[in-house]
């Protein structure tokens, strides 16, 4: 049985992401692994303070066990839920766990409730989405799992043969019995010959999925894509971080609060 890894810091947003993951796991017959990665505190005091790393680890493990119990009770035992506690750099340890577990997906909350949490979680989320080889889903605050029937793929029609992970798309569409909507937004009219060639390749690649295509020209591509999310009533938006310039725009200062940290639907970063 494949595993959904939930990266948690015990915040309310992380709890919501864990609930989303557990409900998803129940729907598609997966198990859940709650992962916390912690670092040892650094003291800047002139006089060194006594510190017990073993006690810290025990306290965090207790919190992780408590979270596991709460989530198991919420699911009435319908989902297998495990825990993993690691110390070190967040992404390094997350990647190591993924290499061992080969998860179905990794799920994280998309923002915290305080300014400090938003800065920390936002940095972790964006870096992981750009660099993690496994599917990463970020869940907005208060977003609950109610099935995934309409999935959007934000595609820039640029080298689609090298960047669009067809097999993974087919897997997700089949698992959720979802319909696929391909959304392409250009900030200006592209070279028509290249666009037609890439579009034809994409149509051939995704032929078995029978997606619906939506094309727009808009000076603010990210805003236009978010409008499409609302108009099409999408349950999830897939972006392709390695090549898609959408991720840069999502992490740009002027768009961070509006999109990455407050996206109305879960975002999935999907690598080729």
N, C-alpha and C positions, 0 to 999 in steps of 0.2 A: 504494500500500500504506500503510495507516494505521500510525501510530507509537505505541509505548508508551514514555513518558518515565520514566526511572528517576532519581530524585534521590538522589545518593550523597555520602557524606562519607568514604568509604573504610573505614568501621568494619566489623566482622564482621556486624553486623545489616544494614548496607547491602549487603554482598556477598550475604547470603542473599536479600534483596529483589530484587537484580539477577538471581540465579539463578531465582527464582520468576517474574520478569517474562520472562526469556528462554525458560523452559519454556512459559509461557503463549503467548508470541509464536509459538513453533514450532507449538503446538497449533491456533492460530486464524489462522495465516499473517499475522503482523504483523512489523514491524521494531522495533528497540530503539534508543533514544537515551539514552546515559548523560550526565547533567547534574550538574555540580558548580558550586555558587555559593560563592564565597569572599569574604572581606572583608579589607582591609588591617589588620594588627595595630596596636593603639594602645599607645604607650609612655607609662608613667607615671613613668619615671625622671627625676630632676632633670637629668641630662645627656643630651641627645638622642643616640640610638643610630643609627649608620649603618644604612640599610635600603635594599634594592634591590628595588623592586616588580616589575621585569622578571624578576629571578631567581626570586622567589616564584611568579610566573605560570608560568615555565618548569618549575619543580619540580612544581607541581600538575598541569600538562599531562602531564608524564611519568608521574605516578601514574594519571592518567585513561587514558592510552594503555596503560599496563600492565594496568589493569583491563579495558579493551576486549580486549586480547590474551588474557587469562586466560579471559574469558567466551566469546570466539570459539572458543578451543581446547576449552572444556568442551562447547560446542554442536556441535563438529566442522564449523563453517561453515554450519550449517543455518539460522541466523538472521542477517540483516543487522544489524550493530551499529555505531552511530556515536557520536560524542562531542560535547559542547558544554561549554565553560568560560566562566563569566560571573563578573564581579565586581560586588558590590553587595548590596542587601537581598535575602534569600532569596526571599520571596514575590513581590516586584516583578519579579525576574528570572525566576522560575518562570512567572509569569503572562505575561510578555512572550514567552517561548519557546513557551508554549501557544498564544498568539494567532497566532504564526507557523506552528506545526506543526499546530494543531488535532488534538491527539492522541486516540487511541482511549481512553487512560487514562493517569493518572500513578500510579506506584507508589513507595512509600517504606517503609523499615523503621519499625516502630512504636515502637521504643525502642533506646537504646544499652546498652552493657555497664557503664558507670560512672555514678555519680550525676550528673556533669556532662553526660554524653551524654544521659541520660534527660531531664534538664531542658531541654536545647537541642532535641533531636529531638522531645520531647513538645510543646514550644511551637510549633515549626514545623508539626508534623503537625496539631494541633488548629486552628491559625489557617488553614492551607491548606484543611482539610476544611470549615471554616465559610465560606470566602470564594472558593474556586476554582470556576469555572464548569464545569470538566471533571471527569469521574469520577476520584476519588482513592481508591486502594486502599492500605491500610496492612497490612503483612505482619508477623506476630509472629515473634520469633526462632525459628529452627530449623524453621519451617513450610515445607514443600516443596509444589510444585505437582504434584498428582496427578489433575488433572481437576477440573472443577466441575460436579457433578451435582445438588446440592441447595442452592438459594439461599434465604435468608430475607430478608424485607422487614419491618423494624420500622416499623409504621404506627400512629399515634395516633388514626386516624379523625377527624381535625380538618381540615376544608377540603380534602378529598382531591382534588377536581377541580383545585385550584390548586397542589397540592404534590406529587402523585405523577407522576413522569415516565414515562408509559406507553410512549412510543416507545423510550426508552432501555432500559427493562426488557425490552421485546420483543426488542430487538437482542441484549442479553446472554443472554437465555434461548435465543434461536436459535443464537447463536454457540457456546454451550457445550452445547446440547441438554440444558438443565437443567430441573428442576421447581422451581416457586416455592411457597414457604410464607410466608404472611402471618401475622405474629405481632403481636397487639395485647394489651398489658398495661395495665390501669388500676390506679391505687393505691386507687381507690374506685369504687363503682358510678356510672357516668355517667348523664346524663339519657337515658332510654331512647328518647324520640322522636328526639332528635338523633342518637344512636348508630345507630338503625335507618336513618335517612335517609342518613347518611354511609356506612354499611355497604352499602346498596343501590347507591349511586353507585359505590363501589369495585368491587363485584361486576360491575357493568355495564362499567366501565373496563377491568378485567382479564379479562373474559370469555374472550377468545381464548387466554389463557395457562393457563386452568383451574387456578388455584392452590388449594392447601389452606389453610384458615383455622384459626387457633388463637387462642382468646380466654382471657384470664386476668384475675382481679382479685387483686392482690398489693400489699402496702404498700411493697415495694421493687421497683419496676418493672424497673430495670436488672438486678438479680440474677435476677429471674424470666425475663427475656429471655435471659440467659446460660445459664440452666438449659434453656430451650427449644432453644438452639443445640446443647447437648450431647444432649438427648433426641431431637431430630430429626436428629442427625448432619449438621448443615449444613456445607457447604464454604466458605460466605461469608455474611456478614450485611450487608445494605444498610440504611443509615440516611439520613434526609432532613434534612440539617443546618439548612437555612434555617428550617424550621418545627418540626422534631421536638425536643421537650424532652429526648430521650434524649442528645443531644450535650452539653447542659449537665450532665446527671448524669454523663456519662462524664468530663467535665473537672473536676467537683467534686472537691475535695481528698480526700474520703473514698472516692472511686471510682477515682481516677487509676491507682494502682498495680494495683488488682485488674482493671480492665477495659481502659481505653484503652491502657495500656502493656503489659498482659499478656493481651490477648484471645486465646482459644484458636484463633480463626479469623480470616482477613483481614476487615477492615471496608472497605466501600465507601461513601464519601460521594457521593450522587447528587443533583444539583440538577435542578429543573424546567426 
